[in-house]
Amino acid sequence: MLLVCRFTVPQERVAEFVEQAGRALDLLQAQPGCVHGTLGRSTDDDDRFVLSVLFESVTAYRRSMSPFPVRELVVPLLSQADNDGPSAFEVLVEADREGGVRRHASLVAADAGTVRVGDAAGPSRSR
């Protein structure tokens, strides 16, 4: 699972934000199932940032968000993200430095966009 959060940070808060994001990445990286995390700054707009964290699975992501220190620091940080789009993505194709490309089946059911909460029994066919 890939978490991607975009932030708009006023210039006077950049140092504080970068420090907070660094602590958040430290906490998340210490959680089982957290693979990699980065904070990037736009080269075009110096007030725009992106935080991306790769988890082994949706379950690993959810468990990573459970410990109290994470809920105390990371969750408030993520709540400051720009909410102009989705932030959680499933990884469908990944490539490594050795040139290997791996494809993953979607874990989202084909009818996920049409089934109401409580009616779904689980994915019988991925999208």
Backbone as JSON Lines, residues from 0, in Angstrom:
{"i":0,"aa":"M","n":[0.84,-1.17,0.0],"ca":[0.0,0.0,0.0],"c":[0.88,1.23,0.0]}
{"i":1,"aa":"L","n":[0.51,2.21,-0.77],"ca":[1.28,3.44,-0.89],"c":[0.45,4.59,-0.35]}
{"i":2,"aa":"L","n":[0.99,5.3,0.61],"ca":[0.37,6.48,1.18],"c":[1.05,7.69,0.56]}
{"i":3,"aa":"V","n":[0.26,8.58,-0.05],"ca":[0.79,9.78,-0.69],"c":[-0.03,10.96,-0.2]}
{"i":4,"aa":"C","n":[0.62,11.86,0.53],"ca":[-0.06,13.04,1.06],"c":[0.66,14.29,0.59]}
{"i":5,"aa":"R","n":[-0.1,15.22,0.05],"ca":[0.46,16.49,-0.41],"c":[0.15,17.57,0.61]}
{"i":6,"aa":"F","n":[1.1,18.47,0.79],"ca":[0.96,19.54,1.78],"c":[1.32,20.88,1.14]}
{"i":7,"aa":"T","n":[0.63,21.92,1.56],"ca":[1.0,23.29,1.24],"c":[1.41,23.93,2.56]}
{"i":8,"aa":"V","n":[2.68,24.36,2.64],"ca":[3.24,24.84,3.9],"c":[3.75,26.27,3.73]}
{"i":9,"aa":"P","n":[3.22,27.22,4.51],"ca":[3.73,28.59,4.43],"c":[5.22,28.64,4.77]}
{"i":10,"aa":"Q","n":[5.93,29.54,4.14],"ca":[7.38,29.63,4.29],"c":[7.81,29.7,5.76]}
{"i":11,"aa":"E","n":[7.08,30.4,6.58],"ca":[7.47,30.56,7.99],"c":[7.31,29.26,8.8]}
{"i":12,"aa":"R","n":[6.62,28.27,8.24],"ca":[6.43,26.99,8.94],"c":[7.25,25.84,8.35]}
{"i":13,"aa":"V","n":[8.03,26.11,7.3],"ca":[8.73,25.03,6.59],"c":[9.67,24.26,7.51]}
{"i":14,"aa":"A","n":[10.5,24.94,8.28],"ca":[11.46,24.24,9.15],"c":[10.73,23.35,10.16]}
{"i":15,"aa":"E","n":[9.69,23.88,10.77],"ca":[8.9,23.1,11.74],"c":[8.24,21.91,11.07]}
{"i":16,"aa":"F","n":[7.68,22.11,9.88],"ca":[7.02,21.04,9.14],"c":[8.0,19.93,8.77]}
{"i":17,"aa":"V","n":[9.17,20.3,8.26],"ca":[10.17,19.3,7.87],"c":[10.61,18.5,9.09]}
{"i":18,"aa":"E","n":[10.78,19.15,10.22],"ca":[11.16,18.45,11.46],"c":[10.04,17.48,11.87]}
{"i":19,"aa":"Q","n":[8.8,17.94,11.84],"ca":[7.67,17.09,12.22],"c":[7.53,15.9,11.27]}
{"i":20,"aa":"A","n":[7.69,16.14,9.97],"ca":[7.6,15.05,9.0],"c":[8.73,14.05,9.2]}
{"i":21,"aa":"G","n":[9.92,14.53,9.53],"ca":[11.05,13.63,9.81],"c":[10.77,12.74,11.01]}
{"i":22,"aa":"R","n":[10.2,13.32,12.06],"ca":[9.85,12.51,13.23],"c":[8.76,11.5,12.88]}
{"i":23,"aa":"A","n":[7.81,11.92,12.04],"ca":[6.74,11.01,11.61],"c":[7.32,9.84,10.83]}
{"i":24,"aa":"L","n":[8.25,10.12,9.93],"ca":[8.88,9.05,9.16],"c":[9.69,8.12,10.06]}
{"i":25,"aa":"D","n":[10.37,8.67,11.06],"ca":[11.09,7.82,12.02],"c":[10.13,6.86,12.72]}
{"i":26,"aa":"L","n":[8.99,7.38,13.16],"ca":[8.0,6.55,13.85],"c":[7.43,5.49,12.93]}
{"i":27,"aa":"L","n":[7.09,5.88,11.71],"ca":[6.5,4.92,10.79],"c":[7.51,3.86,10.37]}
{"i":28,"aa":"Q","n":[8.75,4.26,10.12],"ca":[9.77,3.3,9.7],"c":[10.03,2.25,10.77]}
{"i":29,"aa":"A","n":[9.79,2.59,12.02],"ca":[9.99,1.64,13.11],"c":[8.87,0.61,13.21]}
{"i":30,"aa":"Q","n":[7.79,0.81,12.46],"ca":[6.65,-0.1,12.53],"c":[6.86,-1.29,11.59]}
{"i":31,"aa":"P","n":[6.49,-2.49,12.04],"ca":[6.57,-3.66,11.16],"c":[5.73,-3.44,9.9]}
{"i":32,"aa":"G","n":[6.28,-3.77,8.76],"ca":[5.55,-3.65,7.51],"c":[5.73,-2.34,6.79]}
{"i":33,"aa":"C","n":[6.43,-1.39,7.41],"ca":[6.73,-0.13,6.72],"c":[8.02,-0.36,5.93]}
{"i":34,"aa":"V","n":[7.95,-0.18,4.62],"ca":[9.06,-0.49,3.74],"c":[9.97,0.72,3.51]}
{"i":35,"aa":"H","n":[9.37,1.87,3.23],"ca":[10.16,3.04,2.83],"c":[9.31,4.29,2.95]}
{"i":36,"aa":"G","n":[9.92,5.4,3.29],"ca":[9.2,6.66,3.35],"c":[10.07,7.81,2.91]}
{"i":37,"aa":"T","n":[9.47,8.82,2.29],"ca":[10.21,10.01,1.86],"c":[9.35,11.26,2.04]}
{"i":38,"aa":"L","n":[10.03,12.37,2.22],"ca":[9.41,13.69,2.17],"c":[10.1,14.43,1.05]}
{"i":39,"aa":"G","n":[9.33,14.93,0.11],"ca":[9.9,15.68,-1.0],"c":[9.32,17.08,-1.06]}
{"i":40,"aa":"R","n":[10.1,18.0,-1.62],"ca":[9.66,19.39,-1.8],"c":[9.61,19.69,-3.29]}
{"i":41,"aa":"S","n":[8.59,20.37,-3.71],"ca":[8.43,20.71,-5.11],"c":[9.59,21.58,-5.58]}
{"i":42,"aa":"T","n":[10.06,21.32,-6.77],"ca":[11.09,22.17,-7.37],"c":[10.46,23.36,-8.08]}
{"i":43,"aa":"D","n":[9.14,23.35,-8.22],"ca":[8.44,24.45,-8.89],"c":[7.78,25.41,-7.92]}
{"i":44,"aa":"D","n":[7.2,24.88,-6.84],"ca":[6.53,25.7,-5.82],"c":[7.13,25.35,-4.47]}
{"i":45,"aa":"D","n":[7.88,26.27,-3.9],"ca":[8.62,25.94,-2.67],"c":[7.75,25.78,-1.44]}
{"i":46,"aa":"D","n":[6.44,25.99,-1.56],"ca":[5.56,25.75,-0.42],"c":[4.8,24.43,-0.54]}
{"i":47,"aa":"R","n":[5.12,23.63,-1.56],"ca":[4.43,22.35,-1.77],"c":[5.35,21.18,-1.44]}
{"i":48,"aa":"F","n":[4.82,20.24,-0.66],"ca":[5.57,19.06,-0.21],"c":[4.74,17.81,-0.48]}
{"i":49,"aa":"V","n":[5.42,16.68,-0.56],"ca":[4.74,15.4,-0.68],"c":[5.41,14.41,0.27]}
{"i":50,"aa":"L","n":[4.59,13.72,1.04],"ca":[5.05,12.66,1.93],"c":[4.55,11.36,1.34]}
{"i":51,"aa":"S","n":[5.46,10.42,1.08],"ca":[5.04,9.12,0.56],"c":[5.65,8.03,1.41]}
{"i":52,"aa":"V","n":[4.84,7.04,1.74],"ca":[5.27,5.93,2.58],"c":[4.74,4.65,1.96]}
{"i":53,"aa":"L","n":[5.63,3.68,1.78],"ca":[5.26,2.39,1.22],"c":[5.16,1.36,2.34]}
{"i":54,"aa":"F","n":[4.03,0.66,2.37],"ca":[3.79,-0.4,3.34],"c":[3.65,-1.73,2.61]}
{"i":55,"aa":"E","n":[3.95,-2.81,3.3],"ca":[3.84,-4.14,2.69],"c":[2.41,-4.48,2.31]}
{"i":56,"aa":"S","n":[1.44,-3.94,3.04],"ca":[0.04,-4.28,2.8],"c":[-0.86,-3.25,3.47]}
{"i":57,"aa":"V","n":[-2.14,-3.32,3.18],"ca":[-3.12,-2.47,3.85],"c":[-3.12,-2.77,5.35]}
{"i":58,"aa":"T","n":[-3.01,-4.04,5.68],"ca":[-2.96,-4.44,7.09],"c":[-1.76,-3.82,7.79]}
{"i":59,"aa":"A","n":[-0.6,-3.85,7.15],"ca":[0.61,-3.24,7.74],"c":[0.41,-1.75,7.93]}
{"i":60,"aa":"Y","n":[-0.22,-1.09,6.97],"ca":[-0.51,0.34,7.09],"c":[-1.4,0.61,8.3]}
{"i":61,"aa":"R","n":[-2.48,-0.13,8.4],"ca":[-3.42,0.08,9.51],"c":[-2.78,-0.2,10.85]}
{"i":62,"aa":"R","n":[-1.99,-1.25,10.93],"ca":[-1.3,-1.55,12.19],"c":[-0.25,-0.49,12.51]}
{"i":63,"aa":"S","n":[0.39,0.06,11.48],"ca":[1.39,1.09,11.7],"c":[0.78,2.36,12.3]}
{"i":64,"aa":"M","n":[-0.49,2.59,12.03],"ca":[-1.16,3.78,12.53],"c":[-1.72,3.6,13.94]}
{"i":65,"aa":"S","n":[-1.61,2.4,14.5],"ca":[-2.25,2.1,15.78],"c":[-1.48,2.52,17.03]}
{"i":66,"aa":"P","n":[-0.14,2.4,17.09],"ca":[0.56,2.73,18.34],"c":[0.33,4.19,18.76]}
{"i":67,"aa":"F","n":[0.28,4.41,20.06],"ca":[-0.02,5.73,20.58],"c":[0.92,6.82,20.05]}
{"i":68,"aa":"P","n":[2.25,6.61,20.02],"ca":[3.12,7.68,19.51],"c":[2.79,8.06,18.06]}
{"i":69,"aa":"V","n":[2.38,7.1,17.26],"ca":[2.01,7.39,15.87],"c":[0.72,8.19,15.85]}
{"i":70,"aa":"R","n":[-0.26,7.78,16.64],"ca":[-1.53,8.52,16.69],"c":[-1.32,9.93,17.22]}
{"i":71,"aa":"E","n":[-0.33,10.08,18.09],"ca":[-0.07,11.39,18.7],"c":[0.62,12.35,17.73]}
{"i":72,"aa":"L","n":[1.52,11.85,16.87],"ca":[2.29,12.73,16.0],"c":[1.92,12.6,14.52]}
{"i":73,"aa":"V","n":[1.82,11.38,14.02],"ca":[1.64,11.16,12.59],"c":[0.22,11.51,12.15]}
{"i":74,"aa":"V","n":[-0.77,11.05,12.88],"ca":[-2.16,11.29,12.48],"c":[-2.47,12.79,12.41]}
{"i":75,"aa":"P","n":[-2.07,13.61,13.4],"ca":[-2.3,15.05,13.25],"c":[-1.56,15.65,12.05]}
{"i":76,"aa":"L","n":[-0.36,15.16,11.76],"ca":[0.37,15.65,10.58],"c":[-0.41,15.32,9.31]}
{"i":77,"aa":"L","n":[-0.87,14.07,9.19],"ca":[-1.6,13.67,8.0],"c":[-2.91,14.44,7.85]}
{"i":78,"aa":"S","n":[-3.5,14.85,8.97],"ca":[-4.76,15.6,8.89],"c":[-4.54,17.0,8.32]}
{"i":79,"aa":"Q","n":[-3.29,17.46,8.24],"ca":[-2.97,18.77,7.65],"c":[-2.76,18.68,6.14]}
{"i":80,"aa":"A","n":[-2.8,17.48,5.6],"ca":[-2.55,17.3,4.16],"c":[-3.64,17.95,3.34]}
{"i":81,"aa":"D","n":[-3.26,18.38,2.14],"ca":[-4.24,18.9,1.2],"c":[-5.21,17.78,0.86]}
{"i":82,"aa":"N","n":[-6.49,18.06,0.89],"ca":[-7.47,17.0,0.66],"c":[-8.11,17.14,-0.72]}
{"i":83,"aa":"D","n":[-7.27,17.34,-1.72],"ca":[-7.76,17.51,-3.08],"c":[-7.77,16.21,-3.87]}
{"i":84,"aa":"G","n":[-7.64,15.09,-3.2],"ca":[-7.65,13.82,-3.89],"c":[-7.35,12.69,-2.93]}
{"i":85,"aa":"P","n":[-7.33,11.46,-3.43],"ca":[-7.06,10.31,-2.57],"c":[-5.63,10.32,-2.07]}
{"i":86,"aa":"S","n":[-5.39,9.62,-0.97],"ca":[-4.04,9.54,-0.42],"c":[-3.55,8.1,-0.28]}
{"i":87,"aa":"A","n":[-4.45,7.14,-0.35],"ca":[-4.05,5.73,-0.2],"c":[-4.22,5.03,-1.55]}
{"i":88,"aa":"F","n":[-3.17,4.33,-1.96],"ca":[-3.16,3.66,-3.25],"c":[-2.67,2.23,-3.09]}
{"i":89,"aa":"E","n":[-3.23,1.32,-3.86],"ca":[-2.67,-0.03,-3.87],"c":[-1.61,-0.09,-4.96]}
{"i":90,"aa":"V","n":[-0.55,-0.81,-4.7],"ca":[0.55,-0.93,-5.65],"c":[0.19,-2.03,-6.65]}
{"i":91,"aa":"L","n":[0.17,-1.7,-7.93],"ca":[-0.16,-2.66,-8.96],"c":[1.07,-3.14,-9.73]}
{"i":92,"aa":"V","n":[2.06,-2.26,-9.91],"ca":[3.31,-2.61,-10.59],"c":[4.43,-1.92,-9.85]}
{"i":93,"aa":"E","n":[5.51,-2.66,-9.59],"ca":[6.67,-2.07,-8.96],"c":[7.93,-2.57,-9.65]}
{"i":94,"aa":"A","n":[8.95,-1.73,-9.64],"ca":[10.23,-2.08,-10.27],"c":[11.33,-1.86,-9.25]}
{"i":95,"aa":"D","n":[12.39,-2.68,-9.34],"ca":[13.53,-2.51,-8.44],"c":[14.78,-2.16,-9.24]}
{"i":96,"aa":"R","n":[15.84,-1.86,-8.53],"ca":[17.09,-1.43,-9.17],"c":[17.72,-2.49,-10.05]}
{"i":97,"aa":"E","n":[17.42,-3.74,-9.78],"ca":[17.99,-4.83,-10.57],"c":[17.22,-5.03,-11.88]}
{"i":98,"aa":"G","n":[16.24,-4.21,-12.14],"ca":[15.48,-4.32,-13.38],"c":[14.28,-5.22,-13.3]}
{"i":99,"aa":"G","n":[13.98,-5.72,-12.13],"ca":[12.82,-6.6,-11.97],"c":[11.54,-5.8,-11.86]}
{"i":100,"aa":"V","n":[10.54,-6.23,-12.58],"ca":[9.22,-5.6,-12.5],"c":[8.24,-6.66,-12.01]}
{"i":101,"aa":"R","n":[7.51,-6.31,-10.96],"ca":[6.52,-7.23,-10.4],"c":[5.14,-6.61,-10.53]}
{"i":102,"aa":"R","n":[4.2,-7.43,-10.94],"ca":[2.81,-7.01,-11.05],"c":[2.02,-7.65,-9.92]}
{"i":103,"aa":"H","n":[1.08,-6.9,-9.38],"ca":[0.25,-7.38,-8.28],"c":[-1.22,-7.28,-8.7]}
{"i":104,"aa":"A","n":[-1.98,-8.29,-8.36],"ca":[-3.42,-8.24,-8.62],"c":[-4.06,-7.24,-7.67]}
{"i":105,"aa":"S","n":[-5.07,-6.58,-8.14],"ca":[-5.81,-5.64,-7.3],"c":[-6.51,-6.41,-6.19]}
{"i":106,"aa":"L","n":[-6.51,-5.83,-5.02],"ca":[-7.23,-6.41,-3.89],"c":[-8.61,-5.81,-3.74]}
{"i":107,"aa":"V","n":[-8.93,-4.87,-4.62],"ca":[-10.23,-4.22,-4.58],"c":[-11.18,-4.99,-5.48]}
{"i":108,"aa":"A","n":[-12.36,-5.31,-4.96],"ca":[-13.34,-6.07,-5.73],"c":[-13.82,-5.26,-6.93]}
{"i":109,"aa":"A","n":[-14.15,-5.95,-8.0],"ca":[-14.6,-5.3,-9.23],"c":[-15.83,-4.44,-9.0]}
{"i":110,"aa":"D","n":[-16.67,-4.82,-8.06],"ca":[-17.9,-4.07,-7.8],"c":[-17.78,-3.13,-6.6]}
{"i":111,"aa":"A","n":[-16.55,-2.8,-6.21],"ca":[-16.34,-1.99,-5.01],"c":[-17.0,-0.62,-5.09]}
{"i":112,"aa":"G","n":[-17.11,-0.08,-6.27],"ca":[-17.73,1.24,-6.42],"c":[-19.24,1.23,-6.42]}
{"i":113,"aa":"T","n":[-19.84,0.05,-6.46],"ca":[-21.3,-0.03,-6.54],"c":[-21.94,-0.73,-5.35]}
{"i":114,"aa":"V","n":[-21.16,-1.46,-4.56],"ca":[-21.72,-2.2,-3.43],"c":[-21.76,-1.29,-2.2]}
{"i":115,"aa":"R","n":[-22.88,-1.33,-1.49],"ca":[-23.02,-0.52,-0.28],"c":[-22.32,-1.19,0.89]}
{"i":116,"aa":"V","n":[-21.92,-0.39,1.86],"ca":[-21.3,-0.91,3.07],"c":[-22.27,-1.88,3.73]}
{"i":117,"aa":"G","n":[-21.78,-3.03,4.15],"ca":[-22.61,-4.05,4.78],"c":[-23.12,-5.09,3.82]}
{"i":118,"aa":"D","n":[-23.1,-4.79,2.52],"ca":[-23.57,-5.75,1.52],"c":[-22.45,-6.6,0.96]}
{"i":119,"aa":"A","n":[-21.23,-6.16,1.09],"ca":[-20.1,-6.86,0.48],"c":[-19.69,-8.05,1.34]}
{"i":120,"aa":"A","n":[-19.33,-9.12,0.68],"ca":[-18.87,-10.32,1.38],"c":[-17.37,-10.53,1.14]}
{"i":121,"aa":"G","n":[-16.75,-9.73,0.33],"ca":[-15.33,-9.88,0.0],"c":[-15.15,-9.97,-1.49]}
{"i":122,"aa":"P","n":[-13.97,-9.67,-1.97],"ca":[-13.77,-9.68,-3.42],"c":[-13.76,-11.1,-3.98]}
{"i":123,"aa":"S","n":[-14.64,-11.35,-4.92],"ca":[-14.62,-12.63,-5.61],"c":[-13.85,-12.5,-6.9]}
{"i":124,"aa":"R","n":[-13.75,-11.28,-7.38],"ca":[-13.02,-10.99,-8.61],"c":[-12.47,-9.58,-8.47]}
{"i":125,"aa":"S","n":[-11.14,-9.42,-8.64],"ca":[-10.55,-8.09,-8.5],"c":[-10.84,-7.26,-9.74]}
{"i":126,"aa":"R","n":[-10.67,-5.95,-9.58],"ca":[-10.95,-5.09,-10.74],"c":[-9.83,-5.05,-11.71]}
